Amino acid sequence: MTASELQNQVCREWTEKLLAMTKEMRRRDLSFHLGSEQTRNDTPSPMDLADVEEIKHAFGTAGFDGRVYYQAVDYFIRSKVEPFQAVLNTWMRGAKANVNAGKVPFTEVITWCQDIGDNQARSALAKEVRSICAFLAPFSYASWKALLNVLEHDLGYPEYIAFCEEKRDVSLAVSGSHAQDFLSDTRETYRGLIDPWLNTVTGLSLKDASRFDAIYLLGLRYLDHLFPQGLTIEKIVSFFREWGMDLGNPALHIHSEGIPGRQSYCIPVDIPGEVHVILGPLHGWLDMESLFHELGHALSFIYTDPSLPPEEKDFFQSGALSEAFAFLFQRMCMSREFLQEILGLSSENAQTVSRAHVLKWLTLTRRYGAKLVIEVENFRLGRLKKGQSLYSEVMGRETCFYYDPETYLFDLMPDFYSLDYFQAFIGSACLREYLNQAAGDDWILNPETGSILHHWWRNGNRLDLSAFLQETLDRPLESGPFIKVNQYDLGS
C-alpha cells in the first residue's frame, strides 16, 4: 500500500468513525429530550487529544476536509464540558420561582410567561428569576470556563473568537458590524411600533416592561381565540402534499407530546434517513409556528441527497442555512395568504394575526442582532464573567425591554449561534423574495415551489447560508429584502 493509499484509508476510517459517533451523540440528545432513560449503550465513545491531533494531521483545518476535524473538536469539547453542564442542569431542574403561592420551575419560565397575562405575576417572576440566576451563575460560568480551558490548553486556541472564526470561516467583527447596521437601520421604525403594541396588549408602557413581558407579547397566546378549532396535523400534511412533500415519509418522526408551547426540537439522527421533530400539542399559534419551524429543518434534511459525503450533509459548523429554511416556513404559516387561503380565517382576523407576527419577527431579529453585537464585544475583551452590564445596556436599548444583568450567562449561546439566528432571519427574507420572483406572489399555493425547495435541499449542507444565496440564487446575504418585505407587511 502506497503512502497515499494509506492516508486515504486513514481518512475513510476516521470519517466513518466520526459519523457513527455523531449519530450516537444525536441519539443521546433525542433520548434526553424525549425523557427516555439512558442506557449503557448511550455512553459516548471515547476520543482523546491524540485522536484529535491525528485527525487534524490527516484532514487539515480548511475546506470540506476541515469539517471532519472540527466535528472531532466539537465531540472532544463536549466530552470535557458535559460533566460541568450536567451539574448546572441538575441545579436548574431543581430551581423554582415562587409566584402567587405557586412554584414555577426555572426550566419552564419561558413557557409560563407565554401563557400568563397577569402583569404583576410576571413582575414577581422577574424578581425571582433574578435571584435564581445570581445563585446559578457560578455553575454556568464553570461550564463556560471548562470550554475555554479546553480550547486554550488542549487545542491551542487562547481566544474564543479566533477559534469560532477559524471554525466557521467568518469574520465575527464584520458580522457584528452588519448586525449593528441592521439595528441602526430599523431602530426608529421599531421604536415607533413596539410601545403601542405592548400597551394595547398589556396596558404597560415600555418604561415599566421587562424581557418577561416581551416573552408574553411575542407568545401571541392572547390571539389564540382566533386559532382555528380542530386544526389537525392531517390538514397540514395535505398542504405539504400539494408541494410534493410526504410528511408520512418513514424517515420523519413527529413526537407531539408534553404541554403546549414546550421547547421544540429537530434532531437529525441520520441525514436523510432518520429525523425527529419534538414539540407540544397543536393548541395555538405558537404551537403551529413551532411545528412549521421544525418541519423547515426536518424536510431540508430528509430530502438531502443520500449520496453526499458526511462532510457535505452531516458535518456542518453553521446552522444558519437550516435555520433560514425553518424561518421561511415559520413566517409563511403566519402570513395573511396562508391564514386565509389554507386555514380559512377571515380577512380581518388574518390581518390581525399576521401583523402581530410581523412585529414579532422584527423584535426577534433585533434581539438576535443585539445579542451578536454584545457577544462579539464581550469575548473580544475577554469579559465572560463581567459582560453583564453591556448585556443589560445594549439589550435594553435595542429591544426597549429591561434585561436583568444577572440573566446574561443564561442568554449566552455557544459557538455564536446568535449569528446563525440573526443571519437566518435575514436570509429567510432573501429566500422569500426569490420565491416571489420565481414562483409568483402566490408561491405558497404554487406546486412549483415544492420543486424549487427540493432542488435547494438536495445539496444538503454543502454550502453555508451566504454561499448558498450567492451560488444558488445569485444574490448576497443582506438585510434589504427583510426590511422591504416587513415594511410592506406592516403597511398593508
Summary of the structure (lengths in Angstrom):
residues: 492
radius of gyration: 22.5
end to end distance: 69.1
largest distance: 76.4
contacts: 1562
relative contact order: 0.10
helix: 71%
strand: 5%
